[in-house]
Amino acid sequence: MIKQLNEKARTIITTDGEVDDMNSFLRYLLYSNEFDTEGIILTSSVYHYAGDDEKGIKPERWTGEKWIPYLISEYGKVYDHLKVHGEGYPTPEYLQSIYHVGNISFKGEYEQETDGSRFLENYLLEDTDERPLYIQTWGGTNTTARALRSIEEKYGHSPEWSTIKKRIEEKVVMYIILDQDDTYSEYIAKKWHIKVINDKFNFWYFAYLWKYTNYNLTRKLNHDWQKKLVNNFGSFLANYALIGDGRVIDGENEDEQRGIDSYLEKNPEYERFDFISEGDSPSFFYLINNGLRNSSDPTFGGWGGRFVEKSSTLYTNEALDFNPYTKCSYTENPDCFISRA
């Protein structure tokens, strides 16, 4: 089915709390009139989790549960201005109402039902919208796995199970940035026939490794352009993190505090106010209805990358085409990725 040009993608975001998630979420809010946002769920990953005192699990780079409500409140300060320039921006009150905390205690933990998993479980069970539901996966898949497992546990032996399972499988599409825990491979892929678009590579052009990609593609990520953009566009963009901007993120490890001077001293390839990362943004770039029809077929290609069909349920972005700057394709020569000529 071909999406109409005026039809918005329907989506739920799941995210952990790394600085690139924060930057991606800020950008998402600015693009949010392009989507029907149905839920926002904080989750964990192999890189970030809150810990569990009772089980003796210490937090790992945990940045807390408040950064999403905070950025939504900051979005609220510019909401009236955004409405002047585009229709369809969700109210900040609505966005706060759909924020939930999912499975955050440990990497890949999906034994416990949480507010986030119950929200997703109920949404999937009660969903009557005929449009696909894109679950953006910026962190681990564990909260999604818990929701699906709860549905299986409650209905797996019931007469309605085959109907429920088929309806969910035909509707849900997961856009995964890396595999940031093992719950997709260990549970979802084994038990559910759900379509997955797995970005294992393309996001690096817009993530931490951007300095090592072709300069023609990333020159606007350098400090001169970034500082001009961020510093001149008001209080909301003041929350956008840049290298060496003085920002300290509570809970993050010192060697990942990219806003402090010591990070610049240890990483001389960067300059103050260089771009940091938005590694998760391709998951919603893919959903922007720009007429390329990639939502109809991931192999067509779009702003979130072009994908190869690996199976009936799995697409990966191994379709790396001719690069006009390096005059070759990654398939022919992996140095196309790192060349700065």
N, C-alpha and C positions, 0 to 999 in steps of 0.2 A: 504494500500500500504506500503510495507516494504522499508525503506530507504536503499539505497546502501551504502556500507561502505565508499565510497569516496564522498558521497553527503553531502554538508554542509547545516545546518539549516539557514533559512532566517529570519532575526529578526530586529525589531525596539525596541530601549530602551526608556522607559519613566521613569524619575527619579526626585525625589526632592533632596534637598541639605544637607542631614544629613551626619555626618562623616562616617557612615557605607556605605552610597551610594558612597562617595568619595573613600573609600577603595575598594569597589566592582568594581567601574569603573576602578580603576587602575589595578586591577587583570584582568578585562575584556579585557583591552588593551593588556595585555600579552598573553591572550588566543585568541585574535581577528583573528588569522589566521584560527581558527576552524569554523568560521561563515561567512555568508554573511551579513554584517551589512548594513542595508538600511536606517536607520535614528536614530538620538539621540535627544530626546526631553526633555527639562527641564520643569517640571510641579510642582504642589504644592501637599500638603497633609494636613491632620489635624494637623500635627506637624510643618509644614514649609510653610509659604506663604509670599509674598512680600508686601501685603497691598495695599490699594487704598486710596490715599489722598482725592479724590473727594467724596468717599462714607464714609469717616471717619474710614476706616479700617487700623489699625496699623499693621506693619510687625510682624510676629511671627517667631522667630528663623531663620530669612531669611539670607542665606549665599551668596546671590548674583547670578549673571548670568555668572560669568567669570571662575568659578572653572573647568568647563568641557573644555573650550578652553585652559586653562592653562595646564591641565593634558595631553591634546592631544599634546600641544607644547613640553612638557617634553618627551612624547612618541617619538616625532620626533627626539629628540637628540639620542635615542638609536635604532631608526628604522633600520639603516643600520646593526647594530649588530644583531638585531632580525632576519633579513632576512637571515643571515648566518646560523641560527639554525633551520629555518622553512620556508616553502613556504606559500605564501598566505596572508602575513600581509598587511592590507590596508595602503595606504600612509597617512601620517598625513594631507596632503592637502585634500584628499578625506574625511577624518573624520571631518575636520573642515567644509567642504562644506555641510555636512548632519546634522549639529547641528542647532537646532531651539529652540526658547523659546515659550513654550505653555502657558496654562492657569495657572498663578502663583499668581494672586492677592489675592485669598482667598481659604479656604478649600472648595472643591466641586463646585467652580465657573465654570460654563460652558455655561453661557449666551453669552459671548464674543467670537467672532472668533479671533484667534491669528495666528501668524506665524506658530507655531507648529501645531495647529489644521488644518490650511489650507494645510500644507505640508502632514499631514496624510490623510486628506480628498482626496487630489489629488492623492496621492499614491494608495489609495484603489480603486479609480475610474479608474485609468489608468493601474492598475496592470494586467499583462498578464502572469506572471510566474505561473506555475502549482503547485509549491511547497507550502506547508503551510506557512503562515506568522505568526511568533510568536511575539506578542507584549509583551515584558517584562515590568511589572508594578511594579516598585520599590517604587513609591509614590502613589498618588491618580490616579483614573481612569478618572479624569475630562477632560483632553485634548482629550483622546480617545472618551469620550462621546460627546464632542463638535464636533469632526470630524464626528462621526456617525450621530449626530443630524443634522448637516449641509447637509449631503447627503440625509437624510430623508426629510428635509424641501424643498430641491431643486427638488427631484425626487419622493417624496412620492405619488403624484397624477398624475404621468406620466405613459404612457403605459410601459415604461422600468423598472418601479420600482420593480416588482417581480423578474425580471432577475438580476438586480443590487444587490438587497438585498440577493438573494440566493447565488450569486457568492461570496459576501463578507462573508456570514455566513459559507459557505463551506470551505473557505480558512483561515480565521483568527482564531488563537488560542491565548488567553490571559493567560499568566502565572502571577498570582497576588500574591504578598507578602502581606499578611493581606488584609483587606479592609480599605484603608487609606483615603477614603472619601465615601460619600453615592451615588455617581453617577452610580456605577455599579448596586446597588440594586434598585435605584429609576428610572433609565432610561434604561441602557443597557440590564439588565436581563428582563425587561418588554417589550422591543420593538424589541430585536434582539435575534436570536437563535444562539449565538456565543459560541463556546466551551471555557470553562474556566478551567484552572488548578489552584486551589487556595491553596497556601501553608499557612496554618494558624498555623502550629506547627513546622514542621521539621527544619525550618530555625533557630530556637533558638539554635540548637547545634553549629551554626556558627555565632551567633549574641550575643547581650549583655549579655544573661543569660548563656553563656558557662561555667562560673565558677560553676554553680549549676547543671551541667550535669555530666555524668559519667566520671571520670578522665581518664580512659583508652582511651576514645574517644577524649579528649581535651588536653592531656598533652603537645602537641607541640604548644599549644596556650599560654603557660606560657612564662615568660620574658626571661629565659635563652636561649630558642630556638629562640624566636622571635627576640631578640636583635642581635643574631648571624646572622640570616638570613638578616634582614633589613639593618644593619649597614655595611655589607660586600659586598653588591652587587650593588654599584654605585648610581649615582645621581637620577635615576628614582625612585628606591625604597625608597630614602630619603623622598619622598612625602607621604609615607605610614604611617598613624597615629597610634601611640601606646600610651598606658596609660603613663602619666607622661613624655612624650618626649619633653615637653616645647612648643609644638605647640599651638597657639591660633587661633581659627577660627573666622574670622570677622562675626559679626551678630548673632553668637550663644549665648544662655544664659550662664551665668557663671557656673551654676550647671551642664551644659552639656559640659563644657570645660575640657575634660578628659585628656588633655595634661599638665595641670598646677598642681603645687604642692598641692594646696588646695584641689583638687579632691582626690588625694592620702590620704590626711589627713582625709577627710570625709568618705572615702571608704577604710578602712584598709585591706579589703580582697584582694585588688589588690596590685601588686608590680610594680615598675617602669619598663616600656617596656613590660608589659603584652599586649596581643592582646586586641583590643577594640571590633570590630565587622565587619562582612561582611554579614549582614543579607539578602542582596539582591543577593548574588552570586549564591544561588541554582537555580535561574531562568535561568542562563546560563549554570550551571553545567548540568541541565536537557537536554540541547541542544547539548552537546558534543557527537559526534557520536562514542561511545565506544563499539558498538556491542551488547549492552543490549536490544536494540529494544524498549526502553520505549517511544520513540516518536511515534511508531506505536500503542502502547496501554499503557496509563499511569499506569495501574494496574500491569504492569510487574515490575516496579521499576527501578530506575537508580540513578545517582549521585545527582539528585535533589529531591529524595524521591520516595516513592511508594504511589499510590493514589487509593482511592475507588471511584467507579462510583456512584454518588448520583442521577444523572439524565442523560438524553441524552446529556446535555451540561455542566454538572458540575462534576468535580473531586476534591476531597479534600484528604489531606494526613492523613487520619485517619488509614491507614494501617501501624501500628507500630508493627513490628514483634519481634520475639524472640531476646533478647539481650544476647549475649554470656557472657558478663561480669556480669550482674545481675541475669542471669539464669531465666529471666521471660520476659513477654511482657508488654508493657504499657497498653494494653487492659485489661490484668489481674490485673495489679498493677501499678497505676500511679507513685509510688515511683521509678520505673525503670528509670524514667527521671532524678530524682534528686540524686539518689544514687551515692556516690563517692567511694564506696568500690572497 
